[in-house]
Amino acid sequence: MEPASVAYRYRKFNLGDDVVLVARTELHGLAKDNKKVDTSKIALPGKKKKKKQAADVEEEQGDQYMTAYALNEYDPTYASNAPPARPGTTINWREKLDNQPGAVLASELKNNSFKLAKWTAQSLLAGASQMKIGFVSRINPKNAYEHTVLATQTYRPLDFASQITLSEGSMWGIFRLFVKLLGDQPEGKYVIMRDPNRAVVRIYGVPMETFEETDEEDDDDDEEEEGEDGGEE
């Protein structure tokens, strides 16, 4: 049996005004740290310290939750039918990662700001103490199947959120706004969509059976494929 690709951690958040959120978050690993406090509150085997103090007791070996993500190097010169890149938007990672890792990260923040903000928000929700980002590149630019990890960088999610100007308070504020808007609507099924050309989010009410036919069709297609495979044998 193969190990699971992620570990699920269920967390409960009390947002006030009788609004309680239970979220299923994702973690990718456990990191050993002999110096920092075990803020994740993981139960460790062994004897407990008897020393009494007002603050939380520090563990000698603090295991910390972590998340891990990968950024892929993009070279438009090898992409089919791709328009030429704008000057200054692409950086050769093999040349810059060792000497100027900040320049590589700044370029990714410019080109993939939403992706990095999403990873940071996921790490904050999961209560991860560390967030690792790997910089992945193709071994051969023309081979799309073989890759190598050029470098990895570790960040504290709260510090990284501050670096990319992601406000955790604003995140919860937006969530509470959606809770209030949907709470005032009659019970039903709704779709939240962002306008592609404007900074506007729209909420659409849709029939309860919407999207269910697609799921049933996918299940039927899977059953048909299994039947065809059995017939060939």
Secondary structure as GFF3:
##gff-version 3
##sequence-region A 1 233
A	DSSP	beta_strand	7	16	.	.	.	ID=ss1
A	DSSP	beta_strand	19	27	.	.	.	ID=ss2
A	DSSP	beta_strand	29	33	.	.	.	ID=ss3
A	DSSP	beta_strand	62	72	.	.	.	ID=ss4
A	DSSP	three_ten_helix	76	78	.	.	.	ID=ss5
A	DSSP	alpha_helix	93	96	.	.	.	ID=ss6
A	DSSP	alpha_helix	101	111	.	.	.	ID=ss7
A	DSSP	alpha_helix	113	126	.	.	.	ID=ss8
A	DSSP	beta_strand	130	138	.	.	.	ID=ss9
A	DSSP	beta_strand	147	155	.	.	.	ID=ss10
A	DSSP	alpha_helix	157	163	.	.	.	ID=ss11
A	DSSP	alpha_helix	168	183	.	.	.	ID=ss12
A	DSSP	beta_strand	189	194	.	.	.	ID=ss13
A	DSSP	beta_strand	201	206	.	.	.	ID=ss14
A	DSSP	alpha_helix	212	232	.	.	.	ID=ss15
###
